[in-house]
Amino acid sequence: MLRIGARPRAFPVGGSTALLHRDENGVMVIDAASELELVRALGFAHAVDRGLQLLLVRLIGQGRLSELDASEANLGVDVFMRQMGFAHDAEVEAALVGGEMRTLLLAYGEGVSAGLAAAGIPLELRLVRYEPTGPIERIIELPVSRGTSVMFGGPDLSTLYITTMRTTLDERQLSEEPLAGCLLAITPGVRGLAETPFAG
C-alpha cells in the first residue's frame, strides 16, 4: 500500500516529479515548479486518496456499475445511465476542448494513471484488518481482484471464508485470476464472534 506522510516524497509522474506530503491535518500538500506539474501531481494525489471514488464515478457514468457488483439495483442504474447517454456526451464535449485546457486535462489524466498504478487496488476493495483504535493492522492480499463477502466459520470460528466474483471478467482477466469465482478460505490468526440470535 502506498503511504504518504508528513515527510515529503517524490514520485515520477508523466515525465516530471511530484513532491507530496501531508500536513498536520492529513491533507495532501503538493510542491510543484509549474502549473502543468501541479496538475499532474493533483491527479496523482486524487488517485491515491480517492481511487475508489474515481473508479465508481467512471463506471456509473458509463453504465457499467454491474461490472463491479452484479445486482438488480445496479443493473437499473446502468440501464438508466446508458439511456441518458452521459458517457457519449462527455466524449463529445472532451473532443471539443483544445489549447491550454486540453493540455492541463491530459496532464491530470497522466497523474491519475500514475497514481492508480502506484497505489494499486483501492483500499476499500482490499481485505483489511484494523486495530480497535483505528490503525491498519494488516492487509491480506488475495489472488483475485473482486472479493464480494467475508465470514468466519469452522468449529472454532478461526477460518475466514471469502466469496469472489468472476461473472464480469474478460478472458484476459480470467487467465490472470484462475481462482476468481471460487470460495477462498484462510486462517488469519484471529477468531470471529458467533452471531447473536435475533430475539424478536
C-alpha positions as CSV (number, residue, x, y, z in Angstrom):
1,M,0.0,0.0,0.0
2,L,1.3,3.4,-0.9
3,R,1.8,5.6,2.1
4,I,2.3,9.4,2.0
5,G,3.0,11.0,5.4
6,A,4.5,14.2,6.8
7,R,7.9,13.6,5.2
8,P,7.9,14.8,1.5
9,R,8.2,12.0,-1.1
10,A,9.0,12.3,-4.8
11,F,7.0,10.4,-7.4
12,P,7.6,10.2,-11.1
13,V,4.5,11.5,-12.9
14,G,4.3,11.9,-16.7
15,G,8.0,12.8,-17.3
16,S,8.1,15.1,-14.2
17,T,8.4,14.6,-10.5
18,A,5.6,15.2,-7.9
19,L,6.7,16.1,-4.4
20,L,3.9,15.2,-2.0
21,H,3.4,15.2,1.8
22,R,0.6,15.6,4.3
23,D,0.1,18.5,6.7
24,E,-0.8,18.2,10.4
25,N,-4.5,17.5,9.4
26,G,-3.6,14.7,7.0
27,V,-4.4,16.9,3.9
28,M,-2.2,16.3,0.9
29,V,0.2,19.1,0.1
30,I,1.8,19.4,-3.4
31,D,5.1,21.2,-4.3
32,A,5.4,21.9,-8.0
33,A,7.6,24.1,-10.2
34,S,4.9,24.8,-12.8
35,E,1.1,24.7,-13.3
36,L,1.5,21.6,-15.5
37,E,3.4,19.7,-12.9
38,L,0.9,20.8,-10.3
39,V,-2.0,19.5,-12.3
40,R,-0.2,16.1,-12.9
41,A,0.6,15.9,-9.2
42,L,-3.1,16.7,-8.3
43,G,-4.2,13.8,-10.5
44,F,-1.7,11.5,-8.7
45,A,-2.9,12.7,-5.3
46,H,-6.6,12.2,-6.2
47,A,-5.8,8.6,-7.4
48,V,-4.0,7.8,-4.2
49,D,-6.6,9.2,-1.9
50,R,-9.8,8.7,-3.9
51,G,-9.1,5.8,-6.2
52,L,-12.4,4.0,-5.5
53,Q,-14.4,7.2,-6.0
54,L,-12.7,7.8,-9.4
55,L,-13.5,4.2,-10.3
56,L,-17.1,4.4,-9.2
57,V,-17.8,7.7,-10.9
58,R,-16.4,6.3,-14.2
59,L,-18.4,3.1,-14.0
60,I,-21.6,4.8,-13.1
61,G,-21.3,7.4,-15.8
62,Q,-20.6,4.7,-18.4
63,G,-23.4,2.5,-17.2
64,R,-21.0,-0.2,-16.1
65,L,-21.6,-0.4,-12.3
66,S,-22.8,-4.0,-12.6
67,E,-19.2,-5.0,-13.6
68,L,-18.2,-4.2,-10.0
69,D,-21.3,-5.6,-8.3
70,A,-23.9,-7.5,-10.3
71,S,-27.2,-6.8,-8.7
72,E,-30.7,-5.8,-9.8
73,A,-30.3,-2.3,-8.3
74,N,-27.0,-1.7,-10.2
75,L,-28.5,-3.1,-13.4
76,G,-31.2,-0.5,-13.1
77,V,-28.6,2.3,-12.6
78,D,-26.7,1.0,-15.7
79,V,-29.8,1.0,-17.9
80,F,-30.7,4.5,-16.9
81,M,-27.2,5.9,-17.4
82,R,-26.9,4.3,-20.8
83,Q,-30.4,5.6,-21.8
84,M,-29.3,9.1,-20.8
85,G,-26.1,8.9,-22.8
86,F,-23.9,10.8,-20.3
87,A,-20.7,8.9,-21.3
88,H,-21.3,9.7,-25.0
89,D,-22.0,13.4,-24.2
90,A,-18.8,13.5,-22.2
91,E,-16.7,12.1,-25.0
92,V,-18.2,14.7,-27.5
93,E,-17.5,17.6,-25.1
94,A,-14.0,16.3,-24.4
95,A,-13.2,16.3,-28.1
96,L,-14.2,20.0,-28.3
97,V,-11.7,21.0,-25.7
98,G,-8.4,22.4,-27.1
99,G,-5.4,24.6,-26.3
100,E,-4.1,25.0,-22.8
101,M,-7.2,23.5,-21.2
102,R,-6.7,20.3,-23.1
103,T,-3.0,20.2,-22.1
104,L,-4.0,20.5,-18.5
105,L,-6.7,17.9,-18.7
106,L,-4.3,15.4,-20.3
107,A,-1.7,16.1,-17.6
108,Y,-4.3,15.5,-14.9
109,G,-5.1,12.2,-16.6
110,E,-1.5,11.2,-16.7
111,G,-1.3,11.9,-13.0
112,V,-4.4,9.8,-12.2
113,S,-2.9,6.9,-14.3
114,A,0.4,7.1,-12.5
115,G,-1.3,7.3,-9.1
116,L,-3.5,4.3,-9.7
117,A,-0.5,2.3,-10.9
118,A,1.5,3.3,-7.8
119,A,-1.3,2.8,-5.3
120,G,-2.7,-0.5,-6.7
121,I,-6.2,-1.8,-5.9
122,P,-8.1,0.9,-3.8
123,L,-8.0,0.1,-0.1
124,E,-11.8,-0.2,0.0
125,L,-11.6,-3.2,-2.3
126,R,-9.0,-5.0,-0.3
127,L,-9.3,-7.2,2.7
128,V,-8.1,-5.1,5.6
129,R,-7.9,-5.7,9.4
130,Y,-8.0,-2.7,11.6
131,E,-6.8,-2.3,15.2
132,P,-9.6,-1.4,17.6
133,T,-8.1,2.1,17.9
134,G,-8.2,2.6,14.1
135,P,-4.8,2.0,12.5
136,I,-4.5,-0.7,9.9
137,E,-3.1,-4.0,11.4
138,R,-2.7,-5.8,8.2
139,I,-3.8,-6.1,4.6
140,I,-4.4,-9.6,3.3
141,E,-3.5,-9.9,-0.4
142,L,-6.0,-12.0,-2.4
143,P,-5.3,-13.9,-5.6
144,V,-8.4,-12.2,-7.1
145,S,-9.4,-8.6,-7.8
146,R,-13.1,-8.9,-6.8
147,G,-13.8,-10.4,-3.4
148,T,-17.5,-10.0,-2.5
149,S,-18.1,-11.0,1.1
150,V,-16.4,-12.5,4.2
151,M,-17.5,-14.6,7.1
152,F,-15.8,-16.5,9.9
153,G,-16.6,-20.2,10.2
154,G,-15.3,-23.6,11.1
155,P,-15.6,-25.4,14.5
156,D,-13.8,-22.6,16.4
157,L,-14.6,-19.7,14.0
158,S,-10.9,-19.4,13.1
159,T,-11.3,-19.8,9.4
160,L,-12.2,-16.8,7.3
161,Y,-14.2,-17.6,4.2
162,I,-14.2,-15.2,1.3
163,T,-16.5,-15.3,-1.7
164,T,-15.3,-14.0,-5.0
165,M,-16.8,-13.0,-8.4
166,R,-15.9,-13.9,-12.0
167,T,-19.1,-13.0,-14.0
168,T,-17.9,-9.7,-15.4
169,L,-14.2,-10.6,-16.0
170,D,-12.9,-10.9,-19.6
171,E,-10.8,-13.7,-20.9
172,R,-7.5,-12.0,-20.1
173,Q,-8.6,-11.3,-16.5
174,L,-9.8,-14.8,-16.1
175,S,-6.5,-16.2,-17.2
176,E,-4.7,-14.0,-14.7
177,E,-7.1,-14.9,-11.9
178,P,-7.9,-18.6,-12.1
179,L,-9.4,-18.6,-8.6
180,A,-12.0,-15.9,-9.5
181,G,-15.4,-17.1,-8.6
182,C,-14.1,-19.6,-6.0
183,L,-14.7,-19.7,-2.3
184,L,-11.4,-18.9,-0.6
185,A,-10.5,-19.9,3.0
186,I,-7.7,-18.6,5.1
187,T,-6.7,-18.8,8.8
188,P,-5.8,-15.2,9.7
189,G,-4.7,-16.0,13.3
190,V,-7.8,-14.4,14.9
191,R,-11.2,-15.8,15.6
192,G,-14.6,-14.5,14.7
193,L,-17.6,-14.0,17.0
194,A,-20.7,-16.1,16.9
195,E,-23.8,-14.4,15.6
196,T,-26.3,-13.2,18.2
197,P,-29.7,-14.8,17.6
198,F,-32.5,-12.4,16.8
199,A,-34.8,-12.4,19.8
200,G,-37.8,-10.7,18.1
